[in-house]
Amino acid sequence: MSEVSIHRWPTQALTGDLARGSIATAVGVFLLLAVPIGSIAFWAVAGLTILFALYLMSTVSRISSVIEVDDEGVRWRGGLFGGRAIKWGELEKFELRHFPLSRDRAQGWMDLKLKGGGRTIAIDDKLDRFGELLARAWVAARKADVGISDATHHNLMAAGLLPKDKA
């Protein structure tokens, strides 16, 4: 039996997402009350309000979720959308994405997307000890001989899990 590593999203790391989702949803509901029902503006605002509400629900889900990682695989427990698990032996896709907030790419966040056994788990770098989980998933991806894109390769170098290419 292997040791289980437990990871959570700290509430303080998601405070901004909670605030943005709450304010956007509230503004959307207010605008829905102000525009005529059935108008084009109503349906446009309704669509945006639903998107904002889903974003807020996703953030609340992350706060109430736990990610468990061991030698068998990764498991997402709790949250509003139910749990899911991927065994390392079933891993089919490993994708590390970077979303830059500046031109020099120094600011932004990373997102790890794992697929296997018909399930997908996406984890962002706001998760506590994200680097540990990323390293463990990368070892499993190499062991399962999962191919990666050039972008994932570059992001793994940026994360320090691959040596920098010599130019």
C-alpha positions as CSV (number, residue, x, y, z in Angstrom):
1,M,0.0,0.0,0.0
2,S,1.4,3.4,-1.0
3,E,1.3,6.6,0.9
4,V,-1.7,8.8,0.0
5,S,-0.9,12.5,-0.7
6,I,-3.8,14.8,0.1
7,H,-4.2,18.1,-1.6
8,R,-6.8,20.9,-1.2
9,W,-7.5,24.3,-2.6
10,P,-6.9,26.8,0.1
11,T,-9.9,29.1,0.5
12,Q,-7.7,32.2,0.5
13,A,-6.3,31.2,-2.9
14,L,-9.8,31.2,-4.3
15,T,-11.2,34.3,-2.7
16,G,-10.7,36.4,-5.8
17,D,-12.5,33.7,-7.9
18,L,-15.4,33.7,-5.4
19,A,-15.7,37.4,-5.4
20,R,-15.6,37.7,-9.2
21,G,-18.1,34.9,-9.6
22,S,-20.5,36.3,-7.0
23,I,-20.3,39.9,-8.3
24,A,-20.8,38.8,-12.0
25,T,-23.7,36.5,-11.1
26,A,-25.4,39.2,-9.0
27,V,-25.0,41.8,-11.8
28,G,-26.4,39.3,-14.3
29,V,-29.4,38.6,-12.1
30,F,-29.9,42.4,-11.6
31,L,-29.8,43.0,-15.4
32,L,-32.2,40.2,-16.0
33,L,-34.7,42.0,-13.8
34,A,-34.1,45.2,-15.7
35,V,-34.5,44.1,-19.3
36,P,-37.7,43.0,-20.9
37,I,-38.4,39.3,-20.7
38,G,-38.0,37.5,-24.1
39,S,-35.9,40.3,-25.7
40,I,-32.6,39.6,-27.3
41,A,-30.8,41.4,-24.5
42,F,-32.7,39.2,-22.0
43,W,-31.4,36.0,-23.6
44,A,-27.9,37.3,-24.0
45,V,-27.8,38.4,-20.3
46,A,-29.4,35.1,-19.3
47,G,-26.7,33.1,-21.1
48,L,-23.9,35.2,-19.5
49,T,-25.5,34.9,-16.1
50,I,-25.6,31.1,-16.4
51,L,-21.9,31.1,-17.4
52,F,-21.1,33.3,-14.4
53,A,-23.1,31.0,-12.1
54,L,-21.3,27.9,-13.4
55,Y,-18.0,29.6,-12.7
56,L,-19.1,30.4,-9.2
57,M,-20.3,26.8,-8.7
58,S,-17.0,25.5,-10.0
59,T,-15.1,27.6,-7.5
60,V,-17.3,26.5,-4.6
61,S,-16.8,22.9,-5.8
62,R,-13.0,23.3,-5.6
63,I,-13.1,24.6,-2.1
64,S,-15.1,21.6,-1.0
65,S,-12.9,19.1,-2.9
66,V,-10.0,16.9,-2.0
67,I,-7.4,15.5,-4.4
68,E,-5.8,12.2,-3.4
69,V,-2.7,10.9,-5.1
70,D,-0.9,7.6,-4.5
71,D,0.9,4.9,-6.5
72,E,-2.5,3.6,-7.9
73,G,-3.7,6.9,-9.4
74,V,-5.4,10.2,-8.7
75,R,-8.8,10.7,-7.1
76,W,-11.0,13.8,-6.9
77,R,-13.3,13.5,-3.9
78,G,-16.2,15.8,-2.9
79,G,-17.2,18.9,-4.6
80,L,-20.5,19.8,-6.3
81,F,-19.9,17.7,-9.4
82,G,-19.1,14.4,-7.8
83,G,-15.9,12.4,-7.5
84,R,-13.8,10.8,-10.2
85,A,-10.6,8.7,-10.3
86,I,-8.0,7.8,-12.9
87,K,-5.7,4.9,-12.4
88,W,-2.1,5.6,-13.6
89,G,-2.3,2.4,-15.7
90,E,-5.3,3.9,-17.6
91,L,-3.7,7.3,-18.2
92,E,-4.2,8.3,-21.9
93,K,-3.5,12.0,-21.9
94,F,-1.2,14.3,-19.9
95,E,-1.5,18.0,-20.8
96,L,0.1,20.9,-18.9
97,R,-1.2,24.2,-20.1
98,H,0.0,27.7,-19.2
99,F,-2.3,30.7,-19.3
100,P,-0.1,33.8,-19.4
101,L,-1.3,37.1,-18.1
102,S,1.6,39.2,-19.4
103,R,3.5,39.3,-22.7
104,D,6.7,38.0,-21.1
105,R,4.7,35.0,-19.8
106,A,6.1,35.6,-16.3
107,Q,2.6,35.9,-14.8
108,G,-0.3,33.5,-15.2
109,W,-1.3,30.0,-14.1
110,M,-0.8,26.4,-15.0
111,D,-3.5,23.8,-15.5
112,L,-2.9,20.0,-15.5
113,K,-5.4,17.9,-17.5
114,L,-5.4,14.2,-17.1
115,K,-7.6,11.7,-19.1
116,G,-8.0,8.0,-18.6
117,G,-10.6,5.3,-18.3
118,G,-13.2,7.6,-19.8
119,R,-12.7,10.3,-17.1
120,T,-11.0,13.7,-17.1
121,I,-9.5,15.5,-14.1
122,A,-8.3,19.1,-14.5
123,I,-6.3,20.7,-11.7
124,D,-5.0,24.2,-11.5
125,D,-1.8,25.4,-9.8
126,K,-3.8,27.1,-6.9
127,L,-4.0,23.6,-5.4
128,D,-1.7,23.2,-2.4
129,R,1.6,21.4,-3.3
130,F,0.6,21.4,-7.0
131,G,4.2,20.8,-7.9
132,E,4.3,17.4,-6.0
133,L,1.1,16.3,-7.8
134,L,2.5,17.4,-11.1
135,A,5.7,15.5,-10.6
136,R,3.9,12.3,-9.6
137,A,1.6,12.5,-12.6
138,W,4.5,13.2,-14.9
139,V,6.3,10.0,-13.6
140,A,3.1,8.1,-14.3
141,A,2.7,9.6,-17.8
142,R,6.2,8.6,-18.7
143,K,5.7,5.1,-17.3
144,A,2.5,4.7,-19.3
145,D,4.3,6.1,-22.4
146,V,1.8,8.9,-22.9
147,G,2.8,11.3,-25.6
148,I,2.9,15.0,-25.0
149,S,2.5,18.1,-27.1
150,D,5.3,20.7,-27.7
151,A,3.4,23.1,-25.5
152,T,3.3,20.6,-22.6
153,H,7.0,19.9,-23.1
154,H,7.8,23.6,-22.9
155,N,5.6,23.9,-19.8
156,L,7.3,20.9,-18.1
157,M,10.6,22.7,-18.7
158,A,9.2,25.9,-17.1
159,A,8.0,23.8,-14.1
160,G,11.5,22.3,-13.7
161,L,10.5,18.7,-14.5
162,L,12.5,18.6,-17.8
163,P,15.9,20.0,-18.5
164,K,16.0,23.3,-20.4
165,D,16.6,22.8,-24.1
166,K,19.9,24.1,-25.4
167,A,19.4,26.7,-28.1
